[in-house]
């Protein structure tokens, strides 16, 4: 029988942070993962460059049914604390846009930094290790694993959500939560592309690879960033952001001219360039291909002087408020995050400890806390992992 102070299940961002911090406090820590490699999601994130935090992290960048829960952890381990660790390890990084920090080189720089800190602190890391059974004991928890039985005082669940099963995501953390009496809030894919199946699919397929700066809105939320047309529907940062607020059947509104008042722009063009065709004018804003397609599918393209005020108003409305009802999303296969999860009302916001089963902790994505796109989910992993590590 192996015995240790802390067992952490899941060697992703939150698990690694919790392990290195707890071991740094002198706790004897075992970090186990069923995968053959630690931090797989870290490695593939940000297109292989890891968007490891965001300079503008605030509680309002997170979604949860209990919106105050994330505040305490985020305040005690901030983006600046993580940036300090990155700087200490000499990892070169840059701001891409909107406070998003990326590695100059590759994501493995961040993973190697965390593994190096774990090793220095004396964390015992075991990969290819599955947990078969967990039981509560008088002084902690007893685990049956493929390594054999392990006893620990504190058990940390850092198993992540259901996003990207090809990287090893499973619902195991939710099973543990359920076993110890926790409520699970319904889970669904977040930060995920939309699929389109109606007549709009043709436009999406034709424009596949085209990216446009837009203002995208749904359910009183709006994001200004690029959208990307794909063979399956719509993607790009603005779409991923709004997908977390979208429910089946909802209409998504897209303003293709976010910097212009569409109607007054059209009226000005009509006055100043009456002989120019609509598609020619649109071609000065969008790609020629997109301008032609929109003009062909949505409007009858003709010289500006031929449009009546009513027709011009309809063109303006379509450009400023294009209404799309997605068929669905691409699901967990490509989702960057899982919405829902362990109900945070049954977890201490200070310690991340279960209010149902003492000595059991939940960190990272397994909890009902999901960040916006742009490094916020990693910051939640660092902050929640750090918070639990102070108490395990």
PyMOL commands that set and color helices and strands:
alter all, ss='L'
color gray80, all
select helices_A, chain A and resi 13-24+40-48+59-61+69-76+79-88+108-121+165-167+172-179+200-206+237-243+262-272+278-282+288-298+304-306+309-320+331-333+344-346+364-366+376-389
alter helices_A, ss='H'
color red, helices_A
select strands_A, chain A and resi 2-9+29-32+51-54+62-63+93-95+100-103+124-126+131-137+140-145+148-157+184-190+194-195+211-218+221-229+233-235+252-255+322-324+328-329+337-342+360-362+370-371
alter strands_A, ss='S'
color yellow, strands_A
deselect
rebuild
show_as cartoon
